[in-house]
Amino acid sequence: MLLTYKTHLSKKLQLTSDVWLYTFTLDEPKEILFIPGQYVILFVPQENGEKVRRLYSIASPNTITNEFELLVKLVPNGCASCYFEKLNINDEVEFQGTAGMFTLKENPRNKIGMVTGTGYAPVRSMLLSNSKFQPPNSKFYLFFGFPYYKDVFLFDELKQLSEKNPNFKFYICLSREQNLDMIPEEDKKYFLLGRVTHGFEQLIENCKLKIENFDYYLCSGRDVVESLKEYVYQKGAPKEQVYFEKF
């Protein structure tokens, strides 16, 4: 049975022109317990008194239980987006949860993450909750897709995570840029031109890795996830090793 969480907005941080990081502090109950990768259900009040449900993956670590974070892309005229835009600090917000099966599986296989935009939210929770991936020799390769460099968010955080954990490597994949001239020289090693699938192919080819030796974690919009699923299946990924969340 899902719990109802009464919260208030305690912080909001603008990451790009249309992506925000919202922090909600628990009022009743005082803590939230979840598995990294799970989501909460937001209740959006309507003028007629009804409430519309919207699902958002928790973007914060499960080691923090008195609050949680959501990565939100504000869509013009979107029902939930309009609600988020009007939220002020200390406004009360109601959620239900937690739910979802998009969670890290405990096995010795290395992991491949392919996400775009705010599809990074559940993977961020996984990364921040696990200082090391178990067992110790298990690695996580993240391919994080954006159209343009200006769309990139939380890059410095990702760099810090990769510097602290040798088992984690990430690549920002820019699908619509023509070059990487705008990126500081010291950061170019983290960037690739093209889609996340192109970055994945480079890793497999350069490191001579076997596709069937990985677990795959895919998160993005519905169409993108369906395309990524078919792509990794065609490449030889066993279906039972492919996990996905779509929105």
N, C-alpha and C positions, 0 to 999 in steps of 0.2 A: 504494500500500500504506500502510495506517495505521500510524503509530508508536505504541509503548507508552510512556507517560510515568509514571515513578515520581516522586511528589511527596510533600510533607508539608504539613499544614495550618499556615499561619503566622499567620493572623489570622481572626477572625470578629467581625462587627459586626451587632448586632440593629437593624434599621431600623424595623420595626413589630412588632405582637404575633406575627406569623407569617412575616415575611419577613426573611431574613438575607443579608448579603454575606460570602461565604467567599473567602479568599485562599489559593491553593496555590502553594508555591514549588517550582521544578523541582529534582530531584535527579539524575535520569538519563533522558534527556539534560539538559543544563544550560539549554537554551533551547527555546522553543516558537515556531514561525513559523506565522502564520495570516492570513487575510483577514478584516477586521472583518465580523461577521455569521455566522461559522462556529461550529460546536459541537464539544464533546468528548464522549466516551462514558465515563461513570463505571461502574466495576465494583463492584457492591455484594456483598460476601461473604455467603454464606448458611450456616446451621448445618450443612447437608449437604455443605459444601465447594465447592458450585457458586457461580458468580457471576452475578448479574442485571445486565443492561445498562440504563442510563438515560442519555438524551441531555440535555445542558445547553449552551445557548448561552454563549459566552464574553462576559463583560460588561465587560472591560477593554480598553484600547487595544493595538493590535499594536505600538506603539512600545516597550512594555515586554515583554521576551522571557524574563526569568528567573522570571516568575510570571504567574498569571492569576487573574481573579475570576469567581465565579459568583453570580448572584442566585437564591436558593432560597426558595420558599414551602413551609413545613412543613405537610404535610397529616396530620391525625390517622391513625395506623396505616398510613401510606404506607410502602412498602418502603424507598425511598431517604430519605424524611423521617426515619424512625427511625434510619437509619444516620447522617445528618447531625447529628441531635440528640445522638448519643453521641460524636461526634468531638471530640477534645481537641487543643489546640495540640501540634504536632510529630507527631501521628499520621500514619502513612504511608497514602497513598491512590493508587490506580492508575487511570489513564485511558488511552484510545486517542483518536487523532485526527490532525489536525483534518479536519473534513469539512463539507459543506453548500454550497449555492449561493445562500443568502439574503444577497447582498452588494450593495453600492452599484454601480450601473451607471454607467459613465463616458459621460455625454452632457450636452447643455446644458439638458435639461428640469429644471424645479423638482421637488422631491420632497415627497410627502405621507406622513407616517408615522401609522398608526393602531394603537395598541397598548394592551393592558390589563395591569395588574399586572406580574408578572415577564416578560411578553412584551416588556418594555422592554430586556431584557438585550442582544440583538444590536444594537439601535439605539443603545444607550449606547456599545457598542464602536465603532460607526461615528462617532458624534459626538465621542468622545474621541480618536479616531485622526485626525480631519480638522479641523484648526484653521479651515480654510476649505473650502467645497465648490467643486469644480472643474467647469467653468470658474468664474471669479470671480463671475459674475452668477447662478449657480445657488443657489436658496434651498431650505431644508428647513423645512417646517412639521410640527410634531409634535403630535398629539392623543393624550393619555395618559389613559386611562380608569381610574377607581376607583369603587367604590360610595359610599364616605364619605370625608370629609376626614381622618379618623383613619387611613385606609389609605394615605395619600400618603407616598411615600418619595423621597429624593434631590432634593427640591425646591430646596434652596439650591444644589446643584451645577448644576441646570438653569438657574437664574437667572444664575449666573456664566457659564455657557456662552453664554447669549443676550446678556449684556452685552458679552462679548468678541467675539462674532461676529454682526454685523448681518445675515448671511444665514441665521441660525437663529432661529426663533420657535417657542414652545411654548404649549400650552394644556392645563391639567389639567381634565378633564371628570368631574364628579361626578354619577353617574347616580341616586343615591338621596337626595341632600340636597334639602331644600325651599328653602333659601336659602343665602347666602354670609356670614351674619352672623358666623360664627366665625372668619373669615379677616381678618388685619390689613389695614387699608385700602390700604397701599402694595402689597400682594400680590394684590389682587382682580383686577387686570388680567390675571393669568395663569390665572384660573379661570372655568369656565363650568358652568352647570347642564345636566344631560342627558348623553346618550351621546356617544361620539366622533363619530358620524355627524352629530349635531346641530351640534357645533362646526365640523365640516367644511362643512356647508351654510351656516353663518353666514359663514365665510371666503369661500366662493365667491360668495355673494350680495353681501356688503358690498364686496368688492374687484373684482367683475365679472370673475372669472377663468374661463377655459375649462377644463373638466374634462379634455379630451383633451390638454392641454398639460403634464400632470404624470405622473411615475412614482409608483406607490403601493407602500408597504411596510407589510404587515400582519403582526402577530405577536400571538398569544394562544392560548387553548385552541382545540381543534378546532372546536367548534360556533360559537364567536365568529368565527373566521377564515372559516368557510364563509359565515356571515351577512354579514360585511364584504365578501367577494368578490362575492357576489350584489348587494350594495348598490352597490358602485362600478361593476360591469358595467352595472347598470340605469341608473345616472346617466350612462353614456356613456364610461367609461374603457376604452380599448383593452386587450384581454386580455394582449397582449404587453408592456404597461407596468405590469402588476400582479404584484408579487412577494410571496410569503408564506411564513411558517414557523408551524407549529402544533404544540402539544404536548398 
